[in-house]
Amino acid sequence: MNTVPKIGLSKLAALRGRERMFHVAWGAARWLTLAAVVIAVSTFIDWRIDKYRETPFALRLLLTAAQAVGLGIAGWFWLVKPWARGPSIVRLARRVEEQIPEFGHRLVTSIQLSEKRAKIGGMSPELIERVSRESEAIADKHSFTQFADKDRLQRAAITVLAPLALTGLLVFLYGPTLFGVLLKRQLLASAEIPRFNQLENITPELWPAGDEVTVEYIVSGKIEETDVGRLRVKPDDLPADDYKLAFARRLDDNRTVFAFKVPHSSIDFEHRAWVGDGRTRTASRVRFEPRPVITRTDAWVQLPRFLGNKPDGKPYETYQAQGEITGLANQVARVKIGVQKPISEAKVVLISRSADGTAEVDKATHPMTPGAEEESPTGEKSYPAETTFDLTPDLIGYRVIVRDRNGFENAVPPRRGIQISADDPPTVRLLPERYGEFGTKASDEDIIEGLPVPLGGQIPIAYTCRSPQGVMRAQLRYRVNEKGPWIPLPLTPVQADEKTGPFDPNRGAFVNTQFGQQVEFHMAPSADRESAPDFLTGGGRFDFQIAELTKVTDEGTPAKLEIGDRVEFYVEVFDRNPTPNRKPGRSETRMKEVLTAAEVLARLDQTRQAEGKIRDLEKRQRDVFTRPKD
């Protein structure tokens, strides 16, 4: 049997254990150094990328996986494998023999010969036993652990300073807080990298299409007014553009607003910003929405209430083309608009002149009431709104402002003019004088202008009148000679019936009125009460009897008319406006000379002869210019 060198093997096992520890210490020092370098590189990559944009999670996952794989492989070769295998016993025995020459080759030989697979055929057992005993005796006198390779331990001690120094440098450069966050991020924690500056987007997301967009960010932390940031704008389906973010205003000691005005556009875009060491984590978006546009403006002027209402009870109105209003003071105007999109608010701003008359000023605002959606004959949708307001003498125009549900106003509020018409009295016109036989109907042959009146006779008077404020009453004013006072003579209203027929304004009488029948004053009803009120027009025809007229002599006493006196007259008509002291409208003044009946007949004959000559002249002129037929 082979003799096993127990003492030598025991001491070699102790040496092997110490050698294994030195191997592991050297491997651990190298592994820690590698880990420090890997962490430094990974944290720098994460920090550098995060400075400009959010580090993609896929990249963070890749960095963490690379660290795990690399450090795992290094740990296997530098820690696990050296610990599991350890150095060879034979190799350690040779090292001991080199350090203790007394062994010669006895220690390695005794170990090799004691192995089960040792080839000892032909060798003397006594010699083998003797070598083993001598090796045991020498081993018993010495300690083998002193021959462990201390160089590895020294290198490990020196090498381990590298990761400590690198870690200290990272803590110094990053700061404890930032370094801790970066380490957490290597473990895929959702920690945000701390910064000296934080950015908060305060730009509204929704803007009117075509407007200039002011992009604003609040920058927290210490920042100088001279600092310049960077803004990246990425329109949809277009390349990104970079702009300079500049100081706009300071909110307080720790918050500053940086801004940039993006040029006019209607294309939605995303934007991000960098100021100081801060940046936005994600892109913000700006969307454009069309402003409301007024597609039509209609206006009406309501006729005064004293003219009455339509059969349905609504007031009468006159349409104002293109929304340009013309009306009387104290009338009511109604304005209706159409907008291409739903609105939340609409108002009419009334405009007047400034006190010095050099500028336009806003006088008052009237809210408009939105209505239900409408559809035009072409199929276009429209969203109406309307309001009413009183017309006052100082108004010169109005404009309409609408606001949609996003708070956007129409860019160019349409302005329309307001013209206040003069408050004129009724228009009164005297018609041509007609002379005919009693009981006959009038014709154009009966017109005789400028005929004097016989003493004790009568003056045929016919007139028409018109007023947008209606006609209510009329009177004749007359005087004898220019020295006499003007005397009013009220005219009695006359109503139409089936016998009289409708009123003929060209004659100032009814269709069936004959000579001798008096129509002193008639207020004509409306031909269409759905569109116009009654009594806007009127007139009359009557015979003014002069037999009972008197005059004032030079002595101031009354006396009857005489040949040669002159009678002047005109017709006055009052409107239906109930305002006190309204001025009436008046016709032109006519004057009639009082003559004898013979003189009047002579003047009549002269007039007819003159008319005959005129008719003959007109006939001859027609014959001259009329072409004869072939």
GIQUIFEN-V887922 format. One record per run of one state. SS is the DSSP state (A for helix, B for strand, O for the rest). FROM is the first residue (numbers start at 0). TO is the last residue. If there is no record, write none. Layout:
ss=[SS	SS]
from=[FROM	FROM]
to=[TO	TO]
This chain:
ss=[O	A	O	A	O	A	O	A	O	A	O	A	O	A	O	A	O	A	O	B	O	B	O	B	O	B	O	B	O	B	O	B	O	B	O	B	O	B	O	A	O	B	O	B	O	B	A	O	B	O	B	O	B	O	B	O	B	O	B	O	B	O	B	O	B	O	B	O	B	O	B	O	A	B	O	B	O	B	O	B	O	B	O	B	O	B	O	B	O	B	O	B	O	B	O	B	O	B	O	B	O	B	O	B	O	A	O]
from=[0	5	52	56	85	88	99	100	103	105	114	124	140	144	147	149	174	175	186	197	201	205	208	212	220	228	235	239	252	254	262	268	275	277	279	283	289	293	302	304	307	308	309	314	315	316	320	323	324	328	331	339	342	353	359	367	368	375	380	390	394	404	408	409	414	421	426	430	433	434	440	441	443	446	447	452	454	457	466	470	480	486	490	492	493	502	504	508	510	513	514	518	524	536	545	549	552	557	560	565	575	584	586	589	595	596	625]
to=[4	51	55	84	87	98	99	102	104	113	123	139	143	146	148	173	174	185	196	200	204	207	211	219	227	234	238	251	253	261	267	274	276	278	282	288	292	301	303	306	307	308	313	314	315	319	322	323	327	330	338	341	352	358	366	367	374	379	389	393	403	407	408	413	420	425	429	432	433	439	440	442	445	446	451	453	456	465	469	479	485	489	491	492	501	503	507	509	512	513	517	523	535	544	548	551	556	559	564	574	583	585	588	594	595	624	629]
